[in-house]
Amino acid sequence: MKKADITKIWLLGDFSDEVLAHQDINQSFEIAKQKYGSRLTSQWIQTLDISKDVEAQFSEFDAVWCVPASPYHNMQGVLDVLSYVRVNKIPFLGTCGGYQHAFVEYAKNVLTITN
């Protein structure tokens, strides 16, 4: 199977079994895999595991879902990822805290709001 035949989605956030939304996200991918099989993959990454070299870390992923349940353990790392995603026009979904962080990243880096 060629890379183009596989969609890899990065689930960015601090996974916890105690967060209902995280359980539901995993279940949604299980349901999607019933239809798409190995053509769809997802991987959670804890925010503390975000590399300083976001580009290298992202090279294998096609899209990012910044998931609910913030505050994140590494807010600056999340903002760095979101900046990379925005600048490189990588498909992005932000739900709840994920969307809020996308808004903060845009406000800081595009609108140059400092406070």
C-alpha positions as CSV (number, residue, x, y, z in Angstrom):
1,M,0.0,0.0,0.0
2,K,1.4,3.4,-1.0
3,K,1.6,6.3,1.5
4,A,-1.1,8.1,-0.6
5,D,-3.5,5.2,0.1
6,I,-3.2,5.7,3.9
7,T,-4.5,8.6,5.9
8,K,-2.6,9.2,9.2
9,I,-4.2,11.4,11.8
10,W,-2.3,12.8,14.7
11,L,-4.4,13.1,17.9
12,L,-2.8,15.9,19.8
13,G,-3.6,16.2,23.4
14,D,-3.0,14.6,26.8
15,F,-4.9,11.3,26.6
16,S,-6.7,10.1,29.7
17,D,-9.0,7.2,30.1
18,E,-11.0,9.4,32.5
19,V,-11.9,11.8,29.8
20,L,-15.1,10.7,28.1
21,A,-14.3,12.6,24.9
22,H,-11.0,10.7,24.6
23,Q,-12.8,7.4,24.9
24,D,-15.3,8.4,22.3
25,I,-12.5,9.6,19.9
26,N,-10.9,6.1,20.1
27,Q,-14.3,4.5,19.5
28,S,-14.9,6.7,16.5
29,F,-11.7,5.6,14.9
30,E,-12.6,1.9,15.6
31,I,-15.8,2.5,13.8
32,A,-14.1,4.3,10.9
33,K,-11.6,1.4,10.6
34,Q,-14.5,-1.0,10.0
35,K,-15.2,0.9,6.8
36,Y,-11.7,2.1,5.8
37,G,-9.5,-0.7,7.3
38,S,-5.8,0.0,7.2
39,R,-6.3,3.0,5.0
40,L,-7.0,5.1,8.1
41,T,-4.7,5.3,11.1
42,S,-4.5,7.5,14.1
43,Q,-1.9,8.0,16.8
44,W,-2.1,9.9,20.1
45,I,0.7,12.1,21.1
46,Q,1.0,13.5,24.6
47,T,1.9,17.2,24.6
48,L,5.0,16.6,26.6
49,D,6.2,14.4,23.8
50,I,6.1,17.2,21.2
51,S,9.6,17.5,19.7
52,K,11.4,20.8,19.2
53,D,11.6,19.8,15.5
54,V,7.8,19.8,14.8
55,E,8.4,19.4,11.1
56,A,10.4,16.2,11.4
57,Q,7.9,14.8,13.9
58,F,5.0,15.6,11.6
59,S,6.4,14.3,8.3
60,E,4.4,11.1,8.4
61,F,1.0,12.6,9.3
62,D,-1.7,13.9,7.0
63,A,-3.9,15.7,9.5
64,V,-4.1,16.8,13.1
65,W,-6.9,16.7,15.5
66,C,-6.2,18.8,18.6
67,V,-8.5,17.1,21.1
68,P,-10.5,18.3,24.1
69,A,-9.4,18.3,27.8
70,S,-7.1,21.2,28.4
71,P,-5.1,22.8,29.8
72,Y,-2.4,20.8,28.1
73,H,0.8,19.9,29.9
74,N,2.8,21.6,27.1
75,M,0.9,24.6,25.9
76,Q,3.9,26.1,24.0
77,G,4.4,22.8,22.2
78,V,0.8,22.7,21.1
79,L,1.0,26.3,19.9
80,D,4.2,25.4,17.9
81,V,2.3,22.4,16.3
82,L,-0.7,24.6,15.5
83,S,1.5,27.2,13.9
84,Y,3.2,24.6,11.8
85,V,-0.2,23.2,10.8
86,R,-1.6,26.6,9.8
87,V,1.5,27.7,7.9
88,N,1.8,24.4,6.0
89,K,-2.0,24.2,5.3
90,I,-2.3,20.7,6.9
91,P,-5.9,19.6,7.5
92,F,-6.8,20.5,11.1
93,L,-9.7,19.9,13.5
94,G,-9.8,21.5,16.9
95,T,-12.5,20.6,19.3
96,C,-13.1,22.3,22.6
97,G,-9.7,23.2,24.1
98,G,-8.1,22.3,20.7
99,Y,-10.1,25.0,19.0
100,Q,-9.3,27.5,21.7
101,H,-5.6,26.8,21.4
102,A,-5.9,27.3,17.6
103,F,-7.5,30.7,18.3
104,V,-4.7,31.6,20.7
105,E,-2.0,30.6,18.2
106,Y,-3.6,32.7,15.4
107,A,-4.1,35.7,17.7
108,K,-0.4,35.5,18.8
109,N,1.2,34.8,15.4
110,V,-1.0,36.4,12.9
111,L,-2.8,39.2,14.7
112,T,0.3,39.8,16.9
113,I,-1.7,40.1,20.1
114,T,0.8,39.7,22.9
115,N,-1.4,39.5,26.0
